[in-house]
């Protein structure tokens, strides 16, 4: 559904693409731009096709810019399967018209301030597609591929009932869910590495079981019950009128939040009037893998050592 954040992100994306186009047109006057371009890569993946958000062909380079609105997972362009397939589709479509030598892939993910880039030569791309992608895609299309669990499972239609995913997550059972102090550091880190995927899997299982029960499935040890609910007014306008007639004020005054206030004033006016009143507090400490782009925080112990 539409909201002001979505509009702002779309504006950022449009500005980014237009800046990119201007930059490339300085290098090549014949730069071409295609928006929402359907690409067909079925020569490598049976029935494979998709829609590229933005394609820019400039000189001997194809630039593919893909917008990602989600903020659950930071998406990398590094050998990104979707982007690579789109790149193959571009080559299939334009290689006869343009002398393409390289593909520049960009993920634009504004809600995580993530702009990820990856460049690959046409020769390397086609070699990988022929040697790796096409054989694997053929097996998968024929139902003979090997199931492989991982972070990609969240996008799968059978993620709740996939046995391979269950086996992958249940590997943690070998730790017998002991309390952390009894585990070695390496074991704690092994659990941390799978904690998010395990939690997501459990959530998917619960949602699957719930929906099946709602559809009439009778589980052996589980039943549908009413969850907790809160009281609510049947007619808010009538409530307000009644309270006012009784001599009371039914509404509270509340300062608009930053996003709503920005929408009210506009970005420039907001900065002009309220820029000096805005501060961004330090975020709550959270564990992240070393691959995370954010710098490590100093702990109190480290601060003490430095002093």
Buried (B, 14 or more C-beta within 10 A) or exposed (E): EEEEEEEBBEEBBEEBBEEBBEEBBEEEEEBBBBEEBEBBBEBBBEEBEBEBBBBBBBBEBBBBBBBBEEEEEBBBBEEBEBBBBBBBBBBBBBEEEBEBEBBBBBBBBBBBEBEBBBEBEBEEBBEBBEEEBBEBBBEBEEEEEEBEBEEEBBEBEEBBEBEEBEEBBEEBEEBEEEEEEEBEEEBEEBBEEBEBBBEBBEEBBEEBBEEEBEEEEEEEEEEEEEEEEEEEEEEEEEEBEEEEEEEEEEEEEEEEEEEEBBBEBEEEEBEEEEEEEEEEEEEEEEEEEEEEEEEEEEEEEEEEEEE
